[in-house]
């Protein structure tokens, strides 16, 4: 199949290039705008209580200002002394001035005696803003925060007071510039890293730039395909994952192009002309790339089983990107390289000769001579790291992972010193009756809720439009995004609210903390479903590729061990060394996506080379030795580049991006340098012919034009 494809593409390169470009232009031209969301609660199924509470709120409180998130102004004296009566009067004047300005989005400005700290160290001014994740709304809220700061600065000038504005909108304003700079830095660093590594490997500007240019085209095309398919089937894409998708595309795309260039250079060294060399390359590498892409796509599509639809949409989005990259690597790339020929490696002459035996020859020899020792060492290393996974704790506090030197972050720290941590993000209790609710009953229920575990303050009940629904806000003592608050809401608080609901009514707990509590439950469920299904499907792909039932077993076990070791290593660094309260709750899914999928990718490339060497008549240990020598450099180069593209995320001041970057990078390195280079070839050498049972994958090939025997030198 891939031999025929290679012949068609290489013999008709211009037709291939034109067909690819025409298809790309058509897709881009007709692609609709992609539907995106950023609110994590939008991805929860309707059966969860926080979603039911949200829907009840929309029905009972339809006014636009029903859901608000305050821009909170924290005012204190610049000398650190308690606020005097005159200072408190000045705070009231500031609130009145803000009210008089009629700032768009701000419906009212409040500062009451209850908003004065008990020790008089600070006083709050609340300016409620509409809550939502629509981009236009967020832009208007950001403008409102900027005007609030301008007016407050003018009013406070000349007084002994100082202030800081905090809240969701203020945090967005403070982090917007940092986020833009971070994304630009990540993009530049990724491109520079790929070009630099490829330039070192091939010593050619063309070989270094070619993947960047091709992947840039593919990213545009895959976005168009995603928009077409996504809008057709109703996928809601999480906008927060766009950077991850781009990094994945550059990493995987570079891998596939590397696999082709390494083998193409090898064929040229054997004396083949530029077209024959590319045809043979597509024939030899095509099956491995197809199987690797298939395993990755299947692993991504398994996310469709996720109940948390943020990941359910991310899976197809990534699968589409990989699919487009695979088609490109089998068509456009061979066509371009076959036209360029040896020029692709210009001006280097190194492609003409076999390099001297180097590191990979020594490593391959060690694996071939002592496979048992190799397997024991690699396995022990992974097991030790895997032990750290037992200490994993999920963290839902995105604000804690943001830069802490901004005005909003500093104001939030001041606020939480003197007021309950949940002041800005109350937990919402909705009471629903069969008819109009009695105000005295609600007042009594509010007093009962004041005794609920973890509750610092209870707001008066507010009746909805038809009087059969009421809302009671509970201010938690703990940070509403903390693990402690989530565990509280998920268990004791919800139980207390339900148990003490007035007779004949139903009580629902909603709000941000309740949504995180439901996400916590759904994440645990998704991992318990996704991992087994992915393992089974990947094993089936490996069985079909290798015609074996034995090799797929230890390959998927190796990948699972690598996944657990990666999670453990990340726990050791961030929870152990840095003392973080937990790791971002999305991390296990990201590690599943990239460590399991890409780990399988590298294992397929290595096992395919081991089979190829066995078919040339080598013994199992000799095949392992040659497989490591020839496939090792390719896997290593691909691993370093992909790990580097994710490692760049460590530069982000956002803790959750740094955690994802480190976790995926270390997982890729473990996959490339431990599993693929040592564990898999070592086990294959130990099992020998049994690794291919019940098929005969290692049977000696007997075909015309069979590749000649080679000396054991590494291909760099």
Secondary structure, 3 states (H helix, E strand, C coil): CHHHHHHHHHHCHHHHHHHHHHHHHHHHHHCCCCCEECCHHHHCCCCCHHHHHHHHHHHHCCCCCCCEEEEEEEEEECCCCCCCHHHHHHHHHHHHHHHHCCCCCCCCCECCHHHECCCCCCEEEEEEEECCCCHHHHHHHHHHHHHHHHHHHHHHCCCCEEEEEECHHHHHHHHHHHHHHHHHHHHHHHHHHHHHHHHHHHCCHHHHHHHHHHHHHHHHHHHHHHHHHHHHHCCCEEHHHHHHHHHHHHHHHHHHHHHHHHHHHHHHHCCCCHHHHHHHHHHHHHHHHHHHHHHHHHHHHHHHHCCCHHHHHHHHHHHHHHHHHHHHHHCHHHHHHHHHHHHHHCCCCHHHCCCCCCHHHHHHHHHHHCHHHHHHHHHHHHHHHHHHHHHCCEECCCHHHCCCCCHHHHHHHHHHHHCCCCCCCCEEEEEEECCCCCHHHHHHHHHHHCCCCCEEEECCCEECCCCCEEEEEEEECCCCCCHHHHHHHHHHHHHHHHHCCCCCEEEEEECHHHHHHHHHHHHHHHHHHHHHHHHHHHHHHHHHHHCECCHHHHHHHHHHHHHHHHHHHHHHHHHHHCCCCCEECCHHHHHHHHHHHHHHHHHHHHHHHHHHHHHCCCCHHHHHHHHHHHHHHHHHHHHHHHHHHHHHHHHCCCHHHHHHHHHHHHHHHHHHHHHHHHHHHHHHHHHHHHHHCECCCCCCCCCCCCCCCCCCCCCC
